[in-house]
Structure formats: structure tokens, C-alpha cells
Amino acid sequence: MSPTSETAQGGRRLVIVESPAKAKTIKGYLGPGYVVEASVGHIRDLPNGAAEVPEKYTGEVRRLGVDVEHDFQPIYVVNADKKAQVRKLKELLAESDELFLATDEDREGEAIAWHLQEVLKPKVPVHRMVFHEITKDAIRDAVANPRELNQRMVDAQETRRILDRLYGYEVSPVLWKKVMPKLSAGRVQSVATRLVVERERERIAFRSAEYWDLTGTFSTGRAGDPSDPSTLVARLNTVDGKRVAQGRDFGANGRLKNAEVLHLDEANARALAAALADSSFAVRSVESKPYRRSPYAPFRTTTLQQEASRKLGFGAKATMQVAQKLYENGFITYMRTDSTTLSETAVAAARAQVTQLYGADYLPEKARVYAGKVKNAQEAHEAIRPSGDRFRTPAETGLTGDQFRLYELIWKRTVASQMKDATGNSVTVRIGGTARDGRDAEFTASGKTITFHGFMKAYVEGADDPNAELDDRERRLPQVAEGDALAADEITADGHATKPPARYTEASLVKELEEREIGRPSTYASIIGTILDRGYVFKKGTALVPSFLSFAVVNLLEKHFGRLVDYDFTAKMEDDLDRIARGEAQAVPWLKRFYFGSEEASDIVPADGDHLGGLKELVTDLGAIDAREISSFPVGEGIVLRVGRYGPYVERGEKDAEGHQRADVPDDLAPDELTVAYAEELFAKPSGEFQLGADPVSGNQIVAKDGRYGPYVTEVLPEGTPKTGKNAVKPRTASLFKSMSLDTVTLDDALKLMSLPRVVGTDAEGVEITAQNGRYGPYLKKGTDSRSLESEEQLFTITLDEALAIYAQPKARGRAAAKPPLKELGTDPVSERPVVVKDGRFGPYVTDGETNATLRRDDDVETITPERGYELLAEKRAKGPAKKTAKKAPAKKATTAKKATAAKKATAAKKTAVKKTAAAKTTTAKKTAAKKTTTAKSAAAKKTAAAASVEE
């Protein structure tokens, strides 16, 4: 069957996809007999709270959304925001003769298709339509060759969903009780957080070591040229045959791991350099080896995220958002894949472009095959590549901005994967000489020349280490032979210090999770987004820094739920889930073993899931968990870092004891930067209330405080003053001016601040003019007419004449004169426009004049890097423009029925009206009795809803 208007004349076919963008593209490839509509993601899921659970379910089922006592039966509900869309799909289906479920061809897509079938209950033939690229040929082929729903894939996704719900809804409440409310735990997110925390622990424990070596610049005495330089730079390798220590020879404790190496300090290094100053040197050996580098495999999900981070500065989430748009608009194949395989069509297209763009010399005789896949790969797709049987060059796509850059990256990588190897030579030269004191010194220099660039003409992979040398970098050495004499132009002593292990970036964390086989690669972007959003991790530049809160959470999980955050255990769970997907294990017995433990799952074969414990027992016995202990971390010299319900703080001594000290710790402080010295600085800073004196009029004490939104002054009302109700009295409060500080503000300053707003006077018509300090700065107000003031001091100094002069000027329409930027970051690599940091109504933001992105809580104007600024702009572009919510028109009351309305509909309307009236009477009669029940249900709903987003 071909999807043309001719074949569709016999009936109407409804095609359901996930997104409107995808629907729009596919609609253009099908004939008029096809209606393409979006489900807009999942239409049905586990309930987000007890309020969504049907009344017939009680107890644990209402809390979990899963009936653990009856084979872990999930309770599915149609999402509240999808009910209108479901209604629309049912109406379209009622007018259709066939249904095509065209969701993505992975577990998630298969599950969406199954839920659609379950909810819509079609009475017409149903087909599963699958494709991995949205092109005309692929869509028509998918319609012509549908398949049945894969129930095994659906069951596998459902098992994962239930597992994640149990993990999140059972473990998260433990965090609420023992650490802080509204926290979350998840099967993969908690392990990812632990990785970031462990790296920070390594940095805290790290002790730097200093070591020295020598660098020599040697000349051949010949006139050089680009192919044969006259000099070479070599580094000291051995002294009297003993290798000189380098950074790799030191452990994390700052001590040598190998006693056989020579550790040079500054004095010895400088003495040796002086002793070699007048020595004669000669080439002792020249070792040449052939160099060969094969192309990189085409992209899969994780390698695309890593390279987009390195080369484009995209976060994992931004990468997937841009890739999603490229896929839905027909530019690339499906972007969630573990495969590096290319179809025969794609290989032919890539080889054709190699010949066209680079010539036949760059095309290997045989097509390259990349058959390797990630272990337990679940996606049945190709690698990520340009779509179609002929690849469009980036210039031919008409794309712009981030979509152009990501497409270009994918296109280059795909074409390069079918090119010849790069070849060349690598050379190592050893140079020796004898110092004045008789010591023998040997220097080494390494070089690399590329004689044929091969695939490197199209693409070179980036590196996580900014100091790493890329594959296409050449280092040419002079053409020398063994025995050639060399002159030492300069020998210098260089000092070095070992560095702590680098923090994870999004790219390196994705790589680590994949190498440890934790979670599914297609979920890594959302996992990283979750730990950032939850405040477990924040960014400094591109580095992922764990918060003190995450230290407390990981500490609790390690001590009391050790297996749940154990890397091998989590990877083994992933294996089990994949075995279930392949039909090699059963879901229900496995879930029983995980949740109840071995006693409740005696029917399980001992080897099947033997590593599983009993989650229910773990979360029930919480008596051994000391909340204060798991949130306390020693800093040194009696100072302890504690994670409280309102944030981290340092403390010395016991509360209420003599000499007790306490100070809040900045939320954005990296844990490895909290030293004893820094803690002492925090203790020394003024904190708490500053008594300024008594108000001479009211007699109330005036105090200065540092609040959540900055320093302020307020009055202390007498005891017994009503704080609630209609007679409540609010204390006068005012924020400090930007020029003021807590340790310098006086009582007079405070009284002046609290006197605002100040009446400046009245105009000729008797309208009062006041000077006020608002959210966006100082301003004048006359009726509804407001005018900005230039400085806060004007609030007390401006006269009536000056105020009238301001009002005499025409009111500036539109935006006020632009403020100067707070910081300049450089040129954005996408828009090629200058990027600056500005101060806006809602705080500082970065902008290139086209796109604005607000700085996050963890970003600081002073320390933000250009790369971070570009990343924020890239994420904002990936999201697209904000959608405006249309205002709903007020519902019109029905008057008389239209004559054209069928009698059947009129009867139905009457029945509905009767039901509504009866319901109203019943509600009135039961109102008092239901009040208590409603309150109880509401409380349960809130409690369950708090766990709604804690899974995975």
C-alpha cells in the first residue's frame, strides 16, 4: 500500500505521533486521505499524587500508584493536561477507518503507542508504523510495511517505570525526614550525584606535590625551514640513568609512588641547569615509527552529547533539544540510539560525498563497517547521521544558529567515518650531555608529522582536557641522525605542581556513566538536568560542582542504602532489566525480590536477582539513621560543616556553650574551597542582629539583619502585639541602600530608611508626590504616574521644584536608556555577535543582542566565563521562543437549542443537566460530612505529590 490520495480514497487513516512538529513534517509526505495528529508525549502515566488515584484504591496503592501486593500492578491515569487531547484523538478516531501508531521506535515510543491503544480502544485495524528518519521515502515505506506492537518492549519499559517509582517514592521520604524537605532520590540520579561527590572528596583529600625538571632548546647550526626546523625543544628525562620524576609519579597524598625515580627540587634543578650550561650535547638515538589514525565511528547519543559539549559548548540537554528539532524536521536520523551502524544507503551517500568533496584519493576501497554497540543496546536504529539517501551539505539545508552547527557536526563526523586513515610518522630523539660535576643528563623530544591527512580533512575529535593535543596537531623536529652534535641555546629549570583530579563536565560525566554501564544513554541528558535542578550539583564554568546538600544526601545513601548507590549493583540492575526485555527473566518475580527481599520471592531461581535486597525493609527501619551525624562533616580544628534545613553552615563548639561560633556558608562555595582559614573568615564576619538603638518616637528597638534578599533594618514590636488577624501590626522594614552595609549602618540611617515613602509635596492641582524605593530602584509617584530617580540618595534630597521639573518633561516611552554592561564576554561562536552581561529587571543576564538568558542561581557576574555565557545562550536558543498562553474567553451560557441539533443530542443534554442538578443537591447535603474527608485526602495528595518527580 502506498500512501497516496488514490490508495486513501477507500477510507480515512489516522496517524498519531508524539509531537506537533513531527506531525507537521510527516503530514507533508502523506496524501489527503491521512490525518496526522500529535499525542503531545505520554497521554497516560502513573499518578502524580493521591488525588489522581481512583477512589477504589486505598492505602499504599494510593501513595505509590503501584499495587505491590498484587503483582506490582501499575495504576495508570490520563494526565490532567492531556484529557482535552485524548478527547480530540477519540473524535478523530471515530471518523477514521484505520489507526497508525507512529511513535518513536524505542521502549518509550513503544510504551506511548501501547497507552494510546489502551486509552483510545480503537474498533478499527491498528498498525504500528516505525521509521528512524523522517523523509518522504522512509515515511511512505513505514506506512506500506507496518508491524504489530512489541509487547516485550512495552513490558520492559513498564518494569523500569515501576522500579523507578518504587525507588523514588520510598527513598525520597527518608531524605525529607533526615536531611531536608522536598529532596529526591532516583535509581540513576543518585548514583550520578555520588560520582560527582566522590570526585570532590578526592579533590578535598588531594595534597599537591612540587617537582622540577629542565627544558633545553638545542640547535643544529643549520638554517631551518618549515619542513626542517633548526631547533628543537627537549625535556630532561634521566640523570645518571635514573628517570626524573613527573606528575604521574606522585600519588594523591603528594608522595612519590615509585622510589626508583629522581625527585628534583628547585635548588637541585637550578644547580643542574647551571652545571649543563657549557656542556656539549649530541644525538644519542633517533627512533621513528609509522603513525596511523583511523576515523571515529559515527555518532550515537552519548558521543554526540560529548562532542557537542567540547566543540559547541552545548549542555547535554541543549544538545538533545536541538537534535530533536533536526530529527522532527527531517534533517537527521533518530537521535536516541546506542548504535554506530550505518545502513547501506547511508554508507553509499557518505562515500559519494567523500569523492565529490575530497576526491577519490580519500575514499577507501571498501566501505567501513562500525558494528560495535554499547552493551545491552536497546534501540533498533542506525547511528545519528544526516537523513536521506543523499546527504545535504550544511550550506544546502538552510539551517541557522545552533541547528546549523549541530547538523554540521553530525554531517562532518558521518562523512569522515567513510574516509581513509590518516598516516604519518612519529619520532623520538634522545640527546645527551655531561655536566661540569660529571653527572650524565639525557633529554628527549617527540615529534609527529602527518603525510596524509585522510579523514582529518573532514573531522577531528575534541578532548575533555583543554590542554590535550588534538589528533591533527603536528610537531616537526629537525632532521638529525645519531651522533650529530647539537648546541644548547638555553637550559631552564621549570617548577611544576601536581593538580587534583578534574571535576566532571557534562561530557565527561556522560562518558563515565556509559563506561560504568549505569542507566540508559538516552536518559543521561535528563538525569544531569535533574541533579542540576535539584540543587545537588551546580556549574562553575563547564565544571559540575557538588553542593554541600549533595554531600549529606550521598552520605545517608552510602551508609544506610549502600547497595542502591553501589556502581556495580546499579549496573547489574541494568543487566537484569535488559534480560527481562529479552524474555530471559520475568518482571514480577524480579520486582518482588527487589522490593520485599528473598523471603517474599521464594519462587525465584536463586541465581536470578540474587544480588537484590528488600527495599521495603530498608526504608521502614530508620531508627539507626542519625540526622545530625549524616549532615555533619569535619573541617578541622574543631570546626564542623553542617547541612541544615535552611542551608549549609560552619559551627565550632556546642550550641549555647561558651565560645560557640556559627556562620552561614555561601550556597555557591565549592566544597574543596572550604578550609579552616576560610571558616575562620566566615566566623569573623558580622552576622545575626545588630542592635542599632531605640526609636525615640515609638520606643521600639531597631535592628539590622542580613536576610534572604539582602541586608535590611526593622523594628522589634513589643511582646503581645498581634501578628495575625485584622488587628495584626506589621513591623516597619526597609532594605539598605547599595551604598550601606550592616557594620556601618546607624540608627539615624535606619529611621530615615523606614520613613519611606517620603512626601515631597503636592503639584498645582493638589496631587501628592512621593519618593519611594521599589523593586527596580528609586522613583517618584504622582497618582498613577511614576518617574525613575537616578540615585537612592535622591529619595531624601529631591525637592518639590526638582520633582515638578521631572514631571514637566515628557514621559519616556518604551525602554529607558540602556545601562552599561556589567561584563563583556567576547564573541558568540553561533551568532558571531558580542556577548555581554547586563543587569535586568529580574537580575543579571547574558545577551548577544538577539537572545537573552538569565544567569542561574549558581552563576556569578564576577566569575562567569565566556564559555558559560555561550552555553546559557545555546540552551535558551534550543528552547525556542517562550510560548504565550492564550487567554480563555469566558464561557457563553447556552440559550436555546439550535434547530439543526438532533433530538438525540438534545436528550443527552437533558440527561446531563439532570445529573448536574442531582449532583449539586447531593453535594449540598453531604457538604459538612465531606469536609473532614476532603481535608484528609488533600493532605495525602500533597504528600504523595511531593514525590511525583523524584524518580530515575
Steps between C-alpha positions, in 0.01 A plus 500: 500500500640836401386810692351694210165664456397212273562229759342709773174547313361182652513645849654743740815417694600658832874520568603587859851625582646658817559863405325766291827577317537135400135491396543804278800351319340157449171649382684650204610154384158331516199540277174678585349173625723518808440704814817549707457604863733521802446338838738766640712243685358250751124517541492261795736428786521406866315759714688806622317501831236325705237743371538350150452139617149357448292478818492120502870486590612557859808482722838442343353482152386862523844608619709304252271474200605133487322205663801320648278232657350392169794435267603866493204599290548864390213747535490709184313827468457738209705811570279797591659719233446231233129437547401753234751348255373149571147621435615645167678177403186298579292731282746464212513123546120478487517643149790275387519153344854415607739607777877531456704541820814679380684569827878460533650154453642454849360378832355839585337536160364146512349572843334820375350303211370232740343760730334666202349168396385427856337842549350553154366141479489503118243283323682539169821324384811622689850509351835579661685731261875532562781698339833645610506801268228735385541510123241446229626153409539389864148611596335343198692178556391498867134532401534225243678263741351536849554247778323395820560657841802345672355396837839394632635852455189640670543265796869591531420871510223441752737307729748788492224747574376298799853450631574872478170585670571264790856629540401866482184485711653282774848652536415868448283526817802377699694800369210730596507374858874479551652773279259757358144515361428472126815304415500213255679171445509297180651181366740680265497861625623397847789301352588788266500736800724260690752504215521880514526496881774235499704705254470801736605282795809405301573867445455577871733216601754589230841633605701677235866411440763730352757368255754652264660406170702660220407613152775534240489684167753340261612619157642312205701794368319484166262752350153361560180490292143383575581139403835491683511731805840614627418449869316257722375519857565196720421418863737341751425129519780337705795596720768229527249255360236576762171631364400850616166507684198639320146570624384142431755370755320663795196366682200695621677534837783702340758224545699308241342173396833367371823545697708412190450843339698818568299779666661835418426801719560862395854523637618177336330584170661844482840359597476235227395758240804714591729195480371417149525855368833451320473127428521338159198303381450237233213294358511156665211338312225571248200268509241530222169314486216512250194693620147395407165627627166357393181707479263522795174304491184692409315662788278323747311692769779524758785579259287773341439654844872485582617656174230769502621592848866513396464670163179703529473564874155336516372330813359148459144631528553775242661248263198270517256788456675617184537143372129439561414796276736378228344153512140620502565727202661223297868598517649214703413146603361417845724651766451250784708202396779281633599385152796605285376304197427670168254358248619412150317808372678725750841348423442557128396862566806565718742341249348703218562823692858398583574464129311817410653724769849354559578284197542126441835498681318539831254214441597153631448203267245339730227665703580528869277301735438616857316208651591557864216597731469591861432195718128420519416765240121521483449734206449335160634795306798614301761738621404870500558625147356737240171363371424381148687308232693814406645711779434871482809707569453749784477784248216323317281458809404864551551449873633773727639539850524200730317268262749580224798442728375168634402377154843598371664303782291189421555536126879535534528203736290278271691586184836467677405151622522377139838654418852356499729484803733789576864389473838643586800446726572543870860568606678490837844665528729446801769761569778452755769706670727501807476770767802672658457287812516181292128412502355360178181669378273376226223703339220370275284665235202350317365606164224403263455570131187417302576408139137425404218662698228263383182541706658790693426717199135475606497448875717487813356396837522737796640424846364547854841626616550854362877444506485175304650491153252424223563224246578732209767699685847461349832543682784513252856428617824576315636222282783366717691173523668312780832665592410849368634775724249753637553831675299587811357847438321505835441269795238608751372357827121464510286453809174304497233396748269204478133584455192341655282288272288718274133537584254338269352698216173395342699328223733309733214400736306358206812307397551369856139385537517320167832332577363376833183381318276696737157593367401542138701741283178651364410622853835661595399849388189497719694348793760779489219754470333351809807515726560860391136600556488329840798699624719193548745635244572847364728628226819701515582561139444156348603311815235319705545586869312309772316706761539434872142374487606222262774400747234445768270309263776274368630446854158374611455280193848347532464419869142373503416410138847396389395260228259747343787736414760230439633531145521126431155438652345770282669360188382150594144630534534639148606154380198346672263747337648418161462127571133564573474690171648202314261259672779329699354602838154574635407848619271422795731256687789742446300793639395289800861421574599866470216635715426231758827305506566129467228376739224649288648358182575140586386391157793679339791294378781581750734632232234728358518835677700357789674836541168670579401589853171616647430870445190503720690383809778752439265799496292374794779475759634856526588498869871453435525814287639794697385808306762727658783256440433439131483878439824585688848512347819590691700790355782502758599662830161424653306659213214298350304564182134420549219486244190649661146532376572856387842441351861414593681661793823457696497456875757475778400380844157402625198728478448720810850407626765763565707581192238353261536639147278458199499654151305434181693363203432642151289263291736532205819416692675193355551245780875469431533875564372474858821507704562577866627845400185572296278381786683739736425784256132408507500499881664843499232652274216684673186289517170485681319811626667837551336703774489859372306657787147604589266703282457831696134518395369145552766373737530180294846353451640533147718218367696432180495150350632309203201340331439272207465796266783705648562719807211693653388688812184436699336580832438251781136521604410460869395157624128441465470702178251312277677352197198349327138590447339832414675674789844374400786750514787467257844629603644777287770355278731646234786367287841663534621716214770349281748745652425376855622194690396323820812594692473874418124573499389728785175555688446829311549316167249236606237752607538689173466178298188398691348844450459426130294566300567872550247766402685749279202737463195560282465634146283795393192276493561374852616150397759360743848409375694236693854362479510121533749217481372211289608167363657662198656797678402846632213688336245781535128429504214742427167323473565226246793683337843369606839643407839342573764676709870481425621403849372370833629810679250713304222339700597732791642796311268566207296820539149577379633729227734225376218249505269735307779556246523123445125477450511795262712289264318268257486145640747275325310233308635153451824405659722731696853572387700181501724445800865427431584127501624342823753287313613426144550131413612502138346394168234228496610215268144454368369851437849652469375795704656644816370342821465711814354461848230754582290582803131449431171525685531143619874498562814472286482330161719432197407625157640519150238756397276229355463246780481566875569238768465565872794398716425201720516501878848352487637749246684809615556816296860530618602141430286399200715384207437567130436126449231500767338806342496333157354183657212692663419667167516163321256346749262795461511476119435127520182560701371741238280803570277487807149391422233752583204359687181594327238655723186293519186680398223490760263215436176606337182381661290276286172660393268315269592184318576540134241360263764297322587311821388140487242379749753247623742773608221696666402197704862445603522864605193464720640191666823684574309794647302268725821334619659835577197614701489179695871518562464855627228401746696201621808716548303750710354226714838338563708816519554496876568128519744511209704787639721286726546235232600761244758645737651157561512423128655837427778436750565157351498647152757764592727245663490270201531783250826609660650173382359529149821605333753303697543199278793387289 
